[in-house]
Amino acid sequence: MGLYHSVGLGYGIEIPNDTDIDDIDRALFGQPNSPDSVGYLIVGDRDKTLLVTRYVRAEENTVTRLTADLATAEELTAWDAALYAAVVRLGLDDRPTPTWLLIHDYS
């Protein structure tokens, strides 16, 4: 078994780790195929489960600048609505506030 290592920046929320993957797939089905659609990431050995919209992977030996123009107000509003809709379709009671997430996965 090999190890996978990645670092990226995504806009999203953490959801409970025990959320069924099939339920997540059903909740996200039918979205347009675009960088702004909601997807999910499993971090580690199911240490964290995230719903994310825009995701930028940090390649090895590079620098990714975090600036205020990473997204417009309109994009953030649309992403918030899409993430909230996914949470509702999943039937989750908690509505975490979406934010930029630095995601370090070593699994």
N, CA, C and O atoms as a Tinker XYZ file with bonds, in Angstrom:
   428  protein
     1  N      0.843000   -1.170000    0.000000    73     2
     2  CA     0.000000    0.000000    0.000000    64     1     3
     3  C      0.889000    1.234000    0.000000    63     2     4     5
     4  O      1.805000    1.341000    0.815000    81     3
     5  N      0.623000    2.169000   -0.914000    73     3     6
     6  CA     1.390000    3.398000   -0.999000    64     5     7
     7  C      0.717000    4.522000   -0.243000    63     6     8     9
     8  O     -0.451000    4.432000    0.135000    81     7
     9  N      1.467000    5.569000   -0.033000    73     7    10
    10  CA     0.927000    6.750000    0.629000    64     9    11
    11  C      0.680000    7.837000   -0.407000    63    10    12    13
    12  O      1.416000    7.967000   -1.386000    81    11
    13  N     -0.363000    8.608000   -0.171000    73    11    14
    14  CA    -0.747000    9.712000   -1.041000    64    13    15
    15  C     -0.600000   10.991000   -0.243000    63    14    16    17
    16  O     -1.059000   11.076000    0.896000    81    15
    17  N      0.039000   11.985000   -0.838000    73    15    18
    18  CA     0.273000   13.243000   -0.138000    64    17    19
    19  C     -0.139000   14.390000   -1.050000    63    18    20    21
    20  O      0.311000   14.472000   -2.193000    81    19
    21  N     -0.993000   15.277000   -0.546000    73    19    22
    22  CA    -1.368000   16.454000   -1.327000    64    21    23
    23  C     -1.684000   17.613000   -0.391000    63    22    24    25
    24  O     -2.048000   17.431000    0.771000    81    23
    25  N     -1.531000   18.807000   -0.944000    73    23    26
    26  CA    -1.882000   20.032000   -0.233000    64    25    27
    27  C     -2.666000   20.890000   -1.216000    63    26    28    29
    28  O     -2.285000   21.020000   -2.379000    81    27
    29  N     -3.758000   21.470000   -0.746000    73    27    30
    30  CA    -4.547000   22.327000   -1.609000    64    29    31
    31  C     -5.346000   23.327000   -0.809000    63    30    32    33
    32  O     -5.404000   23.276000    0.419000    81    31
    33  N     -5.959000   24.239000   -1.542000    73    31    34
    34  CA    -6.809000   25.265000   -0.956000    64    33    35
    35  C     -8.197000   25.099000   -1.550000    63    34    36    37
    36  O     -8.357000   25.084000   -2.770000    81    35
    37  N     -9.199000   24.976000   -0.693000    73    35    38
    38  CA   -10.571000   24.834000   -1.171000    64    37    39
    39  C    -11.508000   25.708000   -0.365000    63    38    40    41
    40  O    -11.212000   26.081000    0.770000    81    39
    41  N    -12.641000   26.029000   -0.963000    73    39    42
    42  CA   -13.675000   26.788000   -0.260000    64    41    43
    43  C    -14.770000   25.798000    0.101000    63    42    44    45
    44  O    -15.364000   25.178000   -0.781000    81    43
    45  N    -15.038000   25.646000    1.380000    73    43    46
    46  CA   -16.036000   24.648000    1.745000    64    45    47
    47  C    -16.301000   24.543000    3.224000    63    46    48    49
    48  O    -16.092000   25.478000    3.997000    81    47
    49  N    -16.775000   23.353000    3.590000    73    47    50
    50  CA   -17.173000   23.072000    4.968000    64    49    51
    51  C    -16.794000   21.638000    5.326000    63    50    52    53
    52  O    -16.643000   20.776000    4.460000    81    51
    53  N    -16.648000   21.413000    6.614000    73    51    54
    54  CA   -16.453000   20.055000    7.112000    64    53    55
    55  C    -17.817000   19.487000    7.488000    63    54    56    57
    56  O    -18.641000   20.166000    8.101000    81    55
    57  N    -18.040000   18.227000    7.107000    73    55    58
    58  CA   -19.281000   17.546000    7.488000    64    57    59
    59  C    -18.903000   16.342000    8.347000    63    58    60    61
    60  O    -17.734000   15.958000    8.381000    81    59
    61  N    -19.874000   15.737000    9.044000    73    59    62
    62  CA   -19.550000   14.602000    9.912000    64    61    63
    63  C    -18.872000   13.466000    9.137000    63    62    64    65
    64  O    -19.267000   13.137000    8.019000    81    63
    65  N    -17.843000   12.875000    9.757000    73    63    66
    66  CA   -17.096000   11.794000    9.131000    64    65    67
    67  C    -17.935000   10.557000    8.858000    63    66    68    69
    68  O    -17.609000    9.767000    7.971000    81    67
    69  N    -19.005000   10.384000    9.609000    73    67    70
    70  CA   -19.824000    9.182000    9.413000    64    69    71
    71  C    -20.893000    9.363000    8.333000    63    70    72    73
    72  O    -21.755000    8.499000    8.172000    81    71
    73  N    -20.849000   10.468000    7.596000    73    71    74
    74  CA   -21.791000   10.670000    6.491000    64    73    75
    75  C    -21.490000    9.644000    5.406000    63    74    76    77
    76  O    -20.351000    9.537000    4.952000    81    75
    77  N    -22.494000    8.896000    4.993000    73    75    78
    78  CA   -22.332000    7.829000    4.017000    64    77    79
    79  C    -21.927000    8.402000    2.650000    63    78    80    81
    80  O    -22.535000    9.357000    2.168000    81    79
    81  N    -20.901000    7.814000    2.035000    73    79    82
    82  CA   -20.401000    8.285000    0.742000    64    81    83
    83  C    -21.481000    8.182000   -0.334000    63    82    84    85
    84  O    -21.585000    9.065000   -1.185000    81    83
    85  N    -22.280000    7.126000   -0.310000    73    83    86
    86  CA   -23.366000    6.992000   -1.287000    64    85    87
    87  C    -24.378000    8.123000   -1.131000    63    86    88    89
    88  O    -24.904000    8.626000   -2.124000    81    87
    89  N    -24.653000    8.526000    0.116000    73    87    90
    90  CA   -25.557000    9.654000    0.356000    64    89    91
    91  C    -24.965000   10.948000   -0.193000    63    90    92    93
    92  O    -25.681000   11.770000   -0.766000    81    91
    93  N    -23.650000   11.126000   -0.015000    73    91    94
    94  CA   -22.993000   12.319000   -0.550000    64    93    95
    95  C    -23.083000   12.318000   -2.074000    63    94    96    97
    96  O    -23.410000   13.340000   -2.678000    81    95
    97  N    -22.795000   11.175000   -2.699000    73    95    98
    98  CA   -22.881000   11.079000   -4.161000    64    97    99
    99  C    -24.284000   11.431000   -4.659000    63    98   100   101
   100  O    -24.431000   12.154000   -5.645000    81    99
   101  N    -25.304000   10.926000   -3.985000    73    99   102
   102  CA   -26.689000   11.232000   -4.389000    64   101   103
   103  C    -27.001000   12.717000   -4.207000    63   102   104   105
   104  O    -27.662000   13.324000   -5.050000    81   103
   105  N    -26.526000   13.297000   -3.110000    73   103   106
   106  CA   -26.803000   14.718000   -2.826000    64   105   107
   107  C    -26.128000   15.634000   -3.843000    63   106   108   109
   108  O    -26.617000   16.732000   -4.107000    81   107
   109  N    -25.017000   15.194000   -4.410000    73   107   110
   110  CA   -24.261000   16.033000   -5.337000    64   109   111
   111  C    -24.553000   15.701000   -6.799000    63   110   112   113
   112  O    -24.053000   16.379000   -7.697000    81   111
   113  N    -25.343000   14.685000   -7.044000    73   111   114
   114  CA   -25.635000   14.250000   -8.414000    64   113   115
   115  C    -26.404000   15.327000   -9.187000    63   114   116   117
   116  O    -27.250000   16.024000   -8.627000    81   115
   117  N    -26.099000   15.450000  -10.469000    73   115   118
   118  CA   -26.857000   16.341000  -11.342000    64   117   119
   119  C    -26.341000   17.762000  -11.438000    63   118   120   121
   120  O    -26.948000   18.588000  -12.118000    81   119
   121  N    -25.234000   18.069000  -10.774000    73   119   122
   122  CA   -24.662000   19.406000  -10.877000    64   121   123
   123  C    -23.926000   19.560000  -12.202000    63   122   124   125
   124  O    -23.481000   18.570000  -12.783000    81   123
   125  N    -23.796000   20.776000  -12.676000    73   123   126
   126  CA   -22.963000   20.972000  -13.867000    64   125   127
   127  C    -21.508000   20.620000  -13.548000    63   126   128   129
   128  O    -21.066000   20.763000  -12.408000    81   127
   129  N    -20.780000   20.167000  -14.543000    73   127   130
   130  CA   -19.377000   19.825000  -14.355000    64   129   131
   131  C    -18.551000   21.104000  -14.490000    63   130   132   133
   132  O    -18.161000   21.491000  -15.591000    81   131
   133  N    -18.293000   21.749000  -13.361000    73   131   134
   134  CA   -17.533000   22.993000  -13.384000    64   133   135
   135  C    -16.710000   23.108000  -12.106000    63   134   136   137
   136  O    -17.010000   22.432000  -11.122000    81   135
   137  N    -15.680000   23.950000  -12.101000    73   135   138
   138  CA   -14.867000   24.131000  -10.889000    64   137   139
   139  C    -15.668000   24.701000   -9.724000    63   138   140   141
   140  O    -15.225000   24.626000   -8.578000    81   139
   141  N    -16.838000   25.271000  -10.000000    73   139   142
   142  CA   -17.647000   25.883000   -8.953000    64   141   143
   143  C    -18.706000   24.942000   -8.382000    63   142   144   145
   144  O    -19.422000   25.313000   -7.452000    81   143
   145  N    -18.811000   23.742000   -8.923000    73   143   146
   146  CA   -19.756000   22.771000   -8.392000    64   145   147
   147  C    -19.249000   22.238000   -7.054000    63   146   148   149
   148  O    -18.057000   22.320000   -6.755000    81   147
   149  N    -20.157000   21.696000   -6.260000    73   147   150
   150  CA   -19.787000   21.134000   -4.964000    64   149   151
   151  C    -19.318000   19.699000   -5.166000    63   150   152   153
   152  O    -19.981000   18.890000   -5.815000    81   151
   153  N    -18.159000   19.411000   -4.595000    73   151   154
   154  CA   -17.627000   18.054000   -4.573000    64   153   155
   155  C    -17.261000   17.702000   -3.151000    63   154   156   157
   156  O    -17.515000   18.472000   -2.225000    81   155
   157  N    -16.663000   16.539000   -2.976000    73   155   158
   158  CA   -16.252000   16.183000   -1.620000    64   157   159
   159  C    -14.832000   15.649000   -1.628000    63   158   160   161
   160  O    -14.343000   15.134000   -2.633000    81   159
   161  N    -14.183000   15.787000   -0.479000    73   159   162
   162  CA   -12.838000   15.277000   -0.260000    64   161   163
   163  C    -12.828000   14.475000    1.029000    63   162   164   165
   164  O    -13.414000   14.875000    2.035000    81   163
   165  N    -12.161000   13.351000    0.979000    73   163   166
   166  CA   -11.906000   12.564000    2.185000    64   165   167
   167  C    -10.443000   12.805000    2.529000    63   166   168   169
   168  O     -9.564000   12.555000    1.704000    81   167
   169  N    -10.175000   13.281000    3.723000    73   167   170
   170  CA    -8.824000   13.618000    4.147000    64   169   171
   171  C     -8.335000   12.545000    5.110000    63   170   172   173
   172  O     -9.021000   12.166000    6.059000    81   171
   173  N     -7.118000   12.068000    4.829000    73   171   174
   174  CA    -6.534000   11.029000    5.671000    64   173   175
   175  C     -7.299000    9.724000    5.529000    63   174   176   177
   176  O     -7.880000    9.442000    4.481000    81   175
   177  N     -7.293000    8.943000    6.579000    73   175   178
   178  CA    -8.024000    7.681000    6.604000    64   177   179
   179  C     -9.407000    7.940000    7.178000    63   178   180   181
   180  O     -9.783000    7.407000    8.222000    81   179
   181  N    -10.156000    8.779000    6.463000    73   179   182
   182  CA   -11.485000    9.237000    6.868000    64   181   183
   183  C    -11.415000   10.076000    8.141000    63   182   184   185
   184  O    -12.318000   10.053000    8.976000    81   183
   185  N    -10.290000   10.832000    8.263000    73   183   186
   186  CA   -10.118000   11.730000    9.409000    64   185   187
   187  C    -11.049000   12.929000    9.313000    63   186   188   189
   188  O    -11.582000   13.402000   10.316000    81   187
   189  N    -11.237000   13.415000    8.080000    73   187   190
   190  CA   -12.108000   14.565000    7.829000    64   189   191
   191  C    -12.858000   14.307000    6.529000    63   190   192   193
   192  O    -12.332000   13.688000    5.604000    81   191
   193  N    -14.096000   14.791000    6.476000    73   191   194
   194  CA   -14.890000   14.743000    5.255000    64   193   195
   195  C    -15.309000   16.177000    4.958000    63   194   196   197
   196  O    -15.896000   16.854000    5.802000    81   195
   197  N    -14.996000   16.633000    3.734000    73   195   198
   198  CA   -15.228000   18.025000    3.364000    64   197   199
   199  C    -16.109000   18.116000    2.128000    63   198   200   201
   200  O    -15.993000   17.307000    1.208000    81   199
   201  N    -16.992000   19.109000    2.116000    73   199   202
   202  CA   -17.678000   19.523000    0.892000    64   201   203
   203  C    -16.971000   20.786000    0.437000    63   202   204   205
   204  O    -16.802000   21.719000    1.222000    81   203
   205  N    -16.557000   20.827000   -0.820000    73   203   206
   206  CA   -15.815000   21.982000   -1.320000    64   205   207
   207  C    -16.311000   22.394000   -2.700000    63   206   208   209
   208  O    -16.852000   21.586000   -3.454000    81   207
   209  N    -16.114000   23.659000   -3.007000    73   207   210
   210  CA   -16.375000   24.161000   -4.356000    64   209   211
   211  C    -15.016000   24.358000   -5.009000    63   210   212   213
   212  O    -14.360000   23.375000   -5.351000    81   211
   213  N    -14.585000   25.567000   -5.188000    73   211   214
   214  CA   -13.311000   25.827000   -5.849000    64   213   215
   215  C    -12.182000   25.161000   -5.069000    63   214   216   217
   216  O    -12.078000   25.336000   -3.855000    81   215
   217  N    -11.346000   24.406000   -5.754000    73   215   218
   218  CA   -10.208000   23.732000   -5.130000    64   217   219
   219  C     -8.989000   23.931000   -6.013000    63   218   220   221
   220  O     -9.041000   23.697000   -7.220000    81   219
   221  N     -7.892000   24.364000   -5.405000    73   219   222
   222  CA    -6.643000   24.563000   -6.114000    64   221   223
   223  C     -5.586000   23.727000   -5.415000    63   222   224   225
   224  O     -5.294000   23.932000   -4.237000    81   223
   225  N     -5.022000   22.791000   -6.147000    73   223   226
   226  CA    -3.983000   21.952000   -5.571000    64   225   227
   227  C     -2.648000   22.701000   -5.599000    63   226   228   229
   228  O     -2.307000   23.344000   -6.591000    81   227
   229  N     -1.911000   22.611000   -4.513000    73   227   230
   230  CA    -0.578000   23.195000   -4.441000    64   229   231
   231  C      0.410000   22.128000   -4.901000    63   230   232   233
   232  O      0.560000   21.088000   -4.260000    81   231
   233  N      1.067000   22.394000   -5.994000    73   231   234
   234  CA     2.055000   21.457000   -6.514000    64   233   235
   235  C      3.332000   21.537000   -5.688000    63   234   236   237
   236  O      3.574000   22.524000   -4.994000    81   235
   237  N      4.144000   20.491000   -5.771000    73   235   238
   238  CA     5.387000   20.458000   -5.008000    64   237   239
   239  C      6.289000   21.626000   -5.384000    63   238   240   241
   240  O      6.382000   22.020000   -6.547000    81   239
   241  N      6.934000   22.154000   -4.385000    73   239   242
   242  CA     7.932000   23.210000   -4.556000    64   241   243
   243  C      7.382000   24.441000   -5.274000    63   242   244   245
   244  O      8.081000   25.065000   -6.072000    81   243
   245  N      6.137000   24.784000   -4.989000    73   243   246
   246  CA     5.538000   25.984000   -5.543000    64   245   247
   247  C      4.979000   26.838000   -4.411000    63   246   248   249
   248  O      4.883000   26.399000   -3.265000    81   247
   249  N      4.619000   28.044000   -4.754000    73   247   250
   250  CA     3.992000   28.965000   -3.809000    64   249   251
   251  C      2.647000   29.367000   -4.386000    63   250   252   253
   252  O      2.565000   29.787000   -5.540000    81   251
   253  N      1.601000   29.242000   -3.599000    73   251   254
   254  CA     0.267000   29.688000   -3.998000    64   253   255
   255  C     -0.056000   30.926000   -3.181000    63   254   256   257
   256  O     -0.105000   30.871000   -1.953000    81   255
   257  N     -0.271000   32.019000   -3.848000    73   255   258
   258  CA    -0.550000   33.275000   -3.153000    64   257   259
   259  C     -2.018000   33.330000   -2.728000    63   258   260   261
   260  O     -2.919000   33.073000   -3.526000    81   259
   261  N     -2.236000   33.664000   -1.477000    73   259   262
   262  CA    -3.576000   33.815000   -0.941000    64   261   263
   263  C     -3.887000   35.303000   -0.936000    63   262   264   265
   264  O     -3.336000   36.059000   -0.135000    81   263
   265  N     -4.766000   35.716000   -1.827000    73   263   266
   266  CA    -5.084000   37.132000   -1.966000    64   265   267
   267  C     -6.593000   37.326000   -1.908000    63   266   268   269
   268  O     -7.366000   36.379000   -2.054000    81   267
   269  N     -6.988000   38.549000   -1.696000    73   267   270
   270  CA    -8.417000   38.866000   -1.582000    64   269   271
   271  C     -9.163000   38.608000   -2.889000    63   270   272   273
   272  O    -10.383000   38.449000   -2.879000    81   271
   273  N     -8.457000   38.565000   -4.001000    73   271   274
   274  CA    -9.143000   38.363000   -5.277000    64   273   275
   275  C     -9.243000   36.896000   -5.691000    63   274   276   277
   276  O     -9.452000   36.598000   -6.867000    81   275
   277  N     -9.093000   35.974000   -4.731000    73   275   278
   278  CA    -9.292000   34.557000   -5.038000    64   277   279
   279  C    -10.718000   34.282000   -5.503000    63   278   280   281
   280  O    -10.960000   33.337000   -6.255000    81   279
   281  N    -11.653000   35.103000   -5.058000    73   279   282
   282  CA   -13.048000   34.948000   -5.459000    64   281   283
   283  C    -13.763000   36.287000   -5.335000    63   282   284   285
   284  O    -13.424000   37.120000   -4.494000    81   283
   285  N    -14.758000   36.471000   -6.194000    73   283   286
   286  CA   -15.579000   37.678000   -6.118000    64   285   287
   287  C    -16.683000   37.470000   -5.090000    63   286   288   289
   288  O    -16.951000   36.342000   -4.677000    81   287
   289  N    -17.310000   38.544000   -4.687000    73   287   290
   290  CA   -18.443000   38.453000   -3.761000    64   289   291
   291  C    -19.566000   37.600000   -4.366000    63   290   292   293
   292  O    -20.227000   36.841000   -3.657000    81   291
   293  N    -19.774000   37.733000   -5.679000    73   291   294
   294  CA   -20.818000   36.953000   -6.356000    64   293   295
   295  C    -20.488000   35.463000   -6.331000    63   294   296   297
   296  O    -21.371000   34.634000   -6.112000    81   295
   297  N    -19.209000   35.119000   -6.556000    73   295   298
   298  CA   -18.809000   33.713000   -6.497000    64   297   299
   299  C    -19.011000   33.151000   -5.098000    63   298   300   301
   300  O    -19.548000   32.055000   -4.940000    81   299
   301  N    -18.586000   33.891000   -4.088000    73   299   302
   302  CA   -18.750000   33.423000   -2.712000    64   301   303
   303  C    -20.214000   33.215000   -2.363000    63   302   304   305
   304  O    -20.562000   32.237000   -1.701000    81   303
   305  N    -21.070000   34.120000   -2.798000    73   303   306
   306  CA   -22.512000   33.982000   -2.545000    64   305   307
   307  C    -23.047000   32.725000   -3.221000    63   306   308   309
   308  O    -23.813000   31.974000   -2.617000    81   307
   309  N    -22.649000   32.494000   -4.467000    73   307   310
   310  CA   -23.107000   31.305000   -5.192000    64   309   311
   311  C    -22.569000   30.033000   -4.546000    63   310   312   313
   312  O    -23.296000   29.046000   -4.430000    81   311
   313  N    -21.313000   30.043000   -4.126000    73   311   314
   314  CA   -20.741000   28.858000   -3.485000    64   313   315
   315  C    -21.414000   28.577000   -2.152000    63   314   316   317
   316  O    -21.692000   27.423000   -1.828000    81   315
   317  N    -21.679000   29.630000   -1.372000    73   315   318
   318  CA   -22.383000   29.447000   -0.096000    64   317   319
   319  C    -23.736000   28.791000   -0.327000    63   318   320   321
   320  O    -24.108000   27.864000    0.393000    81   319
   321  N    -24.473000   29.263000   -1.324000    73   319   322
   322  CA   -25.798000   28.707000   -1.622000    64   321   323
   323  C    -25.681000   27.257000   -2.067000    63   322   324   325
   324  O    -26.479000   26.420000   -1.646000    81   323
   325  N    -24.703000   26.943000   -2.910000    73   323   326
   326  CA   -24.533000   25.567000   -3.385000    64   325   327
   327  C    -24.141000   24.627000   -2.246000    63   326   328   329
   328  O    -24.629000   23.499000   -2.174000    81   327
   329  N    -23.269000   25.087000   -1.364000    73   327   330
   330  CA   -22.875000   24.260000   -0.215000    64   329   331
   331  C    -24.051000   24.046000    0.725000    63   330   332   333
   332  O    -24.263000   22.935000    1.210000    81   331
   333  N    -24.818000   25.098000    0.985000    73   331   334
   334  CA   -25.986000   24.974000    1.855000    64   333   335
   335  C    -27.000000   23.999000    1.250000    63   334   336   337
   336  O    -27.565000   23.172000    1.965000    81   335
   337  N    -27.232000   24.092000   -0.057000    73   335   338
   338  CA   -28.169000   23.180000   -0.723000    64   337   339
   339  C    -27.707000   21.733000   -0.581000    63   338   340   341
   340  O    -28.528000   20.840000   -0.371000    81   339
   341  N    -26.404000   21.495000   -0.692000    73   339   342
   342  CA   -25.878000   20.135000   -0.527000    64   341   343
   343  C    -26.099000   19.639000    0.904000    63   342   344   345
   344  O    -26.460000   18.481000    1.112000    81   343
   345  N    -25.881000   20.514000    1.886000    73   343   346
   346  CA   -26.103000   20.142000    3.291000    64   345   347
   347  C    -27.571000   19.785000    3.516000    63   346   348   349
   348  O    -27.874000   18.816000    4.213000    81   347
   349  N    -28.479000   20.557000    2.932000    73   347   350
   350  CA   -29.915000   20.290000    3.063000    64   349   351
   351  C    -30.254000   18.939000    2.421000    63   350   352   353
   352  O    -30.976000   18.135000    3.010000    81   351
   353  N    -29.728000   18.688000    1.202000    73   351   354
   354  CA   -30.002000   17.411000    0.530000    64   353   355
   355  C    -29.447000   16.229000    1.305000    63   354   356   357
   356  O    -29.992000   15.128000    1.233000    81   355
   357  N    -28.364000   16.449000    2.049000    73   355   358
   358  CA   -27.804000   15.388000    2.884000    64   357   359
   359  C    -28.607000   15.190000    4.163000    63   358   360   361
   360  O    -28.428000   14.188000    4.856000    81   359
   361  N    -29.480000   16.121000    4.481000    73   359   362
   362  CA   -30.286000   16.003000    5.693000    64   361   363
   363  C    -29.518000   16.301000    6.962000    63   362   364   365
   364  O    -29.895000   15.837000    8.038000    81   363
   365  N    -28.443000   17.069000    6.855000    73   363   366
   366  CA   -27.648000   17.415000    8.033000    64   365   367
   367  C    -28.284000   18.591000    8.755000    63   366   368   369
   368  O    -28.717000   19.558000    8.129000    81   367
   369  N    -28.336000   18.499000   10.076000    73   367   370
   370  CA   -28.942000   19.558000   10.875000    64   369   371
   371  C    -28.037000   20.773000   11.022000    63   370   372   373
   372  O    -28.504000   21.911000   11.042000    81   371
   373  N    -26.740000   20.517000   11.125000    73   371   374
   374  CA   -25.784000   21.600000   11.329000    64   373   375
   375  C    -25.483000   22.288000   10.003000    63   374   376   377
   376  O    -25.303000   21.623000    8.983000    81   375
   377  N    -25.427000   23.608000   10.014000    73   375   378
   378  CA   -25.091000   24.385000    8.819000    64   377   379
   379  C    -23.822000   25.179000    9.101000    63   378   380   381
   380  O    -23.885000   26.349000    9.478000    81   379
   381  N    -22.656000   24.531000    8.914000    73   379   382
   382  CA   -21.414000   25.250000    9.171000    64   381   383
   383  C    -21.219000   26.402000    8.189000    63   382   384   385
   384  O    -21.732000   26.365000    7.070000    81   383
   385  N    -20.484000   27.414000    8.607000    73   383   386
   386  CA   -20.197000   28.548000    7.742000    64   385   387
   387  C    -19.066000   28.183000    6.795000    63   386   388   389
   388  O    -17.989000   27.804000    7.256000    81   387
   389  N    -19.277000   28.286000    5.466000    73   387   390
   390  CA   -18.204000   27.995000    4.517000    64   389   391
   391  C    -17.041000   28.964000    4.686000    63   390   392   393
   392  O    -17.228000   30.121000    5.064000    81   391
   393  N    -15.852000   28.479000    4.402000    73   391   394
   394  CA   -14.643000   29.283000    4.525000    64   393   395
   395  C    -13.554000   28.700000    3.635000    63   394   396   397
   396  O    -13.704000   27.593000    3.117000    81   395
   397  N    -12.474000   29.423000    3.455000    73   395   398
   398  CA   -11.317000   28.883000    2.758000    64   397   399
   399  C    -10.635000   27.884000    3.686000    63   398   400   401
   400  O    -10.448000   28.161000    4.870000    81   399
   401  N    -10.266000   26.732000    3.155000    73   399   402
   402  CA    -9.657000   25.660000    3.921000    64   401   403
   403  C     -8.302000   25.305000    3.305000    63   402   404   405
   404  O     -8.211000   25.087000    2.097000    81   403
   405  N     -7.276000   25.248000    4.108000    73   403   406
   406  CA    -5.996000   24.713000    3.690000    64   405   407
   407  C     -6.052000   23.224000    3.995000    63   406   408   409
   408  O     -6.176000   22.831000    5.155000    81   407
   409  N     -5.960000   22.402000    2.970000    73   407   410
   410  CA    -6.214000   20.964000    3.118000    64   409   411
   411  C     -4.913000   20.203000    2.885000    63   410   412   413
   412  O     -4.362000   20.216000    1.784000    81   411
   413  N     -4.437000   19.548000    3.921000    73   411   414
   414  CA    -3.220000   18.739000    3.845000    64   413   415
   415  C     -3.623000   17.288000    4.027000    63   414   416   417
   416  O     -4.036000   16.883000    5.114000    81   415
   417  N     -3.504000   16.515000    2.974000    73   415   418
   418  CA    -3.925000   15.111000    3.003000    64   417   419
   419  C     -2.699000   14.214000    2.894000    63   418   420   421
   420  O     -1.919000   14.315000    1.947000    81   419
   421  N     -2.547000   13.355000    3.858000    73   419   422
   422  CA    -1.474000   12.356000    3.850000    64   421   423
   423  C     -2.093000   11.041000    4.239000    63   422   424   425
   424  O     -2.257000   10.741000    5.421000    81   423
   425  N     -2.438000   10.255000    3.234000    73   423   426
   426  CA    -3.135000    8.995000    3.526000    64   425   427
   427  C     -2.548000    7.850000    2.738000    63   426   428
   428  O     -3.012000    6.716000    2.859000    81   427
